[in-house]
Amino acid sequence: MALSIIAVTVFLFYRYAMRKGLFKKSEELQLIALLPLGNDKVYLIRCKDQIICVFAGKSGVMLLGKWSLNDWSENKKYV
């Protein structure tokens, strides 16, 4: 009985949240590319009007580069 009450509550909350736009996708943060390097990874992420390249590995996280979206769009055609 308790599980059915919890399930109904979650279902109703989910419907309410979808109608109010609480689970709406954000266009401000987007994963552009992921490059796996063994256990490490390189991420290319768009944050609003910037492109950020990040290395994540066992030793930690390191910023590899940051570009404005305009610079990225202009230089992309030369790659």
WOUR-V993100 format. One record per residue. N is the residue number from 1. SS is DSSP state (hx for helix, st for strand, lp for the rest). PSI is psi in degrees with one decimal (none if undefined). Layout:
N;SS;PSI + N;SS;PSI
This chain:
1;lp;-43.8 + 2;hx;-40.1 + 3;hx;-37.0 + 4;hx;-35.6 + 5;hx;-41.9 + 6;hx;-42.6 + 7;hx;-43.5 + 8;hx;-40.8 + 9;hx;-44.2 + 10;hx;-42.5 + 11;hx;-46.0 + 12;hx;-40.6 + 13;hx;-41.9 + 14;hx;-44.6 + 15;hx;-42.2 + 16;hx;-44.4 + 17;hx;-38.1 + 18;hx;-38.4 + 19;hx;-37.1 + 20;hx;-7.4 + 21;lp;23.6 + 22;lp;-25.9 + 23;lp;24.8 + 24;lp;139.0 + 25;lp;139.7 + 26;lp;134.2 + 27;lp;-2.1 + 28;lp;-23.1 + 29;st;121.8 + 30;st;132.9 + 31;st;117.0 + 32;st;-46.2 + 33;st;155.2 + 34;st;126.6 + 35;st;105.6 + 36;st;132.7 + 37;st;77.9 + 38;lp;-121.1 + 39;lp;-10.2 + 40;st;164.2 + 41;st;150.6 + 42;st;125.4 + 43;st;138.9 + 44;st;115.5 + 45;st;137.2 + 46;st;121.6 + 47;st;105.1 + 48;lp;-104.2 + 49;lp;24.9 + 50;st;151.2 + 51;st;129.3 + 52;st;134.2 + 53;st;125.8 + 54;st;136.5 + 55;st;129.4 + 56;st;121.5 + 57;st;-168.0 + 58;lp;-31.6 + 59;lp;-9.8 + 60;st;-161.5 + 61;st;135.9 + 62;st;133.8 + 63;st;121.7 + 64;st;-31.4 + 65;st;159.7 + 66;st;130.3 + 67;st;152.5 + 68;st;156.0 + 69;hx;-35.1 + 70;hx;-45.0 + 71;hx;-40.8 + 72;hx;-42.9 + 73;hx;-39.3 + 74;hx;-42.4 + 75;hx;-15.4 + 76;hx;-31.3 + 77;lp;-17.2 + 78;lp;-10.3 + 79;lp;none
